[in-house]
Amino acid sequence: MMRVLFLSVFLLAACNQKAQDSKVNEELEVQFSLPRKLKEVSGIALSPDKKTIWAIEDQGNKNVVYGLDAEGNLLADVLVENAENNDWEDITADEHGDLYIGDFGNNDNDRQNLSILKIDLKNTGQKSTRVVQTTQFHYEGQKEFPPKKSGLLYDCEAFVAMKGYFYLFTKNRSKGFDGIFLVFRIPNKAGNFEAKLIGRLQIQGKYDDAAITSAAVPATHDKVVLLTHKNIHILSGFSPDDFSQAQIRKLPLHHNSQKEAVVFFNDHTLLMADEKNKKTGGNVYRFSLP
């Protein structure tokens, strides 16, 4: 009963945002505005009871995970004591509710200290947390740091945890952008690994249409959602060790902003967040999948 009540409150929270038009379009709806201090949100995840949204920021910001309630109120800022925010680009939870931070932002494709950090964070009452597992990795196929400008395929802002593995979806920064991205798989365990290339795919469109900024997977694990500034892209028809034949379905959002974070609220509903840029952005949105 409590979960049903919370869901109702969560989905109606945008009604309180009288200062702004809650409807961006017919599908994308403003859920709430982010607190002012969170201007560069790069990833969001949900607690197992779905009462807390965990948010992180990227390079140049604190090594802190922020907890928000259903109306966007800041409940906690939890210091990650034994980690540095080199470039935190996404946060995800596995099927057990454990949280992982992707410290793999790599704009120049020259980093050699890429990692995924598992943190011991359970509730908003914590003032601090610690990294309890570090998964270091390098990409299969990358020989130069950085590669030539035509081959800058090793930045990453999107990953999911699924059935004992991490799946990474790279962001194309190549000269002559063509929408190609790579899919890598890494074991979800401590150690230093070569990220195995399991797919080379392409999204049609320009940079705002096709440059991947976040990823999410539902409890069913039958699809992966990839976020770009203007669209949702749904991957299906893949196997755990092969994404090369995955089908890609585009869902236009009819809204262009620096969207950087996505998570499944339930199997049919997504939450997304964008960065604050002057007069636009800085919101969490709700989107219902068809």
SVG drawing of the C-alpha trace seen along z (x, -y; Angstrom):
<svg xmlns="http://www.w3.org/2000/svg" viewBox="-2 -32 51 46">
<polyline fill="none" stroke="black" stroke-width="0.4" points="0.0,0.0 2.8,-2.4 4.6,-1.8 1.4,-2.5 0.9,-5.7 4.5,-6.8 4.1,-6.1 1.0,-8.2 2.8,-11.1 5.9,-10.7 4.0,-10.9 1.9,-13.9 4.8,-15.9 5.2,-17.9 1.8,-19.5 3.5,-21.6 5.8,-23.2 3.5,-26.2 6.5,-28.4 7.0,-26.5 5.1,-24.7 5.0,-21.1 4.4,-19.8 7.4,-20.0 5.4,-18.1 2.9,-15.3 5.3,-12.6 8.0,-14.4 6.9,-16.0 8.9,-18.0 8.9,-16.1 10.7,-18.7 13.6,-21.2 16.9,-20.2 18.4,-22.0 20.5,-25.0 23.7,-23.4 23.3,-20.5 24.1,-22.3 26.0,-19.5 24.2,-16.2 25.8,-13.4 23.9,-10.4 21.0,-9.3 20.0,-6.0 17.1,-4.9 17.2,-3.3 15.5,0.1 12.3,-1.3 12.3,-4.1 12.0,-6.8 15.4,-8.3 17.1,-9.5 20.8,-9.3 22.6,-11.8 26.3,-12.6 28.1,-15.3 31.0,-15.0 34.6,-16.4 35.3,-19.5 32.8,-18.7 32.9,-17.1 33.3,-13.4 29.8,-13.4 26.6,-11.5 23.4,-13.5 20.1,-12.1 16.8,-13.7 13.2,-12.9 10.2,-12.7 9.8,-16.5 13.5,-17.3 14.3,-18.2 17.9,-17.6 18.0,-14.9 21.7,-14.1 25.1,-14.9 27.2,-11.8 31.0,-12.2 32.8,-9.3 35.8,-9.3 38.3,-7.2 37.7,-8.3 38.4,-11.2 36.0,-12.5 38.3,-12.3 35.2,-12.4 32.1,-10.6 29.8,-10.2 27.1,-7.8 25.7,-5.9 23.8,-2.7 22.3,-0.1 22.4,3.7 19.5,6.1 20.6,6.2 20.4,2.5 24.2,2.0 25.4,-1.3 28.2,-1.8 29.8,-5.0 31.4,-5.1 34.6,-7.1 35.3,-6.8 34.7,-10.2 37.4,-10.4 36.7,-13.4 40.2,-13.4 40.4,-9.5 43.7,-9.6 42.9,-8.4 44.6,-5.2 43.0,-5.2 39.4,-4.3 37.4,-2.6 34.0,-1.6 33.5,-2.2 31.1,-0.2 30.0,-2.2 28.5,-1.2 25.5,-3.6 22.2,-2.4 20.3,-5.4 20.1,-9.2 21.1,-9.1 24.8,-8.5 27.1,-11.4 29.8,-9.5 30.5,-6.3 33.4,-4.3 34.4,-2.5 34.2,1.2 35.1,2.6 37.2,1.0 37.0,2.4 39.8,1.0 39.8,1.5 41.2,0.6 39.5,1.0 40.1,3.8 41.3,2.3 42.7,-1.0 46.4,-1.2 47.0,-5.0 46.2,-7.5 44.7,-9.5 43.9,-7.9 43.7,-9.9 40.9,-12.4 38.9,-10.1 38.9,-7.3 37.9,-9.0 35.5,-6.2 36.7,-5.6 34.9,-8.2 32.1,-6.8 29.1,-8.4 26.8,-5.4 26.7,-2.0 24.5,0.6 25.0,3.5 23.4,6.7 23.8,10.3 27.3,10.1 28.7,7.8 29.0,4.1 28.0,3.0 29.5,-0.2 28.2,-2.3 30.8,-4.7 30.3,-8.3 31.7,-9.1 33.9,-12.2 35.5,-11.6 36.1,-14.2 33.3,-13.7 30.8,-12.4 28.9,-9.5 26.9,-8.1 29.1,-4.9 29.4,-3.7 31.1,-0.7 29.7,1.7 32.1,3.3 31.6,5.9 33.5,6.1 33.1,8.5 31.4,7.0 34.3,7.8 37.4,6.2 40.5,6.3 42.0,4.8 40.4,6.0 40.4,5.6 36.9,4.4 35.8,6.8 34.3,5.4 31.0,7.0 29.3,4.7 29.9,1.9 26.7,0.1 25.5,-3.1 22.8,-5.6 21.6,-7.8 21.7,-11.6 23.8,-14.5 25.7,-14.8 22.6,-15.9 20.6,-13.0 23.2,-10.2 26.0,-11.0 25.2,-8.8 25.1,-10.4 23.5,-7.7 22.0,-4.2 19.5,-2.3 18.1,1.2 14.7,2.4 14.4,5.3 13.5,7.6 16.9,7.0 15.3,7.5 16.3,4.0 18.7,1.2 17.7,-2.5 20.4,-4.9 19.9,-8.6 21.0,-11.5 20.3,-15.2 17.2,-14.8 16.2,-11.2 15.7,-7.9 17.2,-4.9 16.0,-1.4 18.3,1.6 16.8,5.0 17.6,8.4 21.0,8.8 22.6,11.6 24.7,11.2 28.0,11.5 27.0,10.1 25.4,6.8 26.5,6.7 23.0,7.7 21.0,5.5 18.1,3.6 17.9,-0.2 14.5,-2.0 14.5,-5.8 12.0,-7.6 12.2,-11.4 11.7,-13.5 10.9,-16.7 13.1,-18.6 16.7,-19.5 18.8,-20.0 22.0,-18.7 20.4,-15.5 22.9,-13.5 21.1,-10.9 18.4,-8.3 16.9,-5.6 13.9,-3.3 11.3,-4.1 9.4,-1.1 9.3,1.1 7.3,-1.6 8.5,-4.9 11.8,-6.7 13.2,-9.5 15.8,-11.8 17.9,-14.7 19.6,-17.5 22.3,-20.1 21.4,-23.6 22.4,-26.0 21.5,-29.7 17.7,-29.7 17.1,-26.0 17.6,-22.6 18.3,-21.7 15.2,-19.5 14.2,-15.9 11.7,-14.7 9.3,-11.8 8.8,-9.9 6.4,-7.0 7.6,-4.4 5.0,-3.4"/>
</svg>
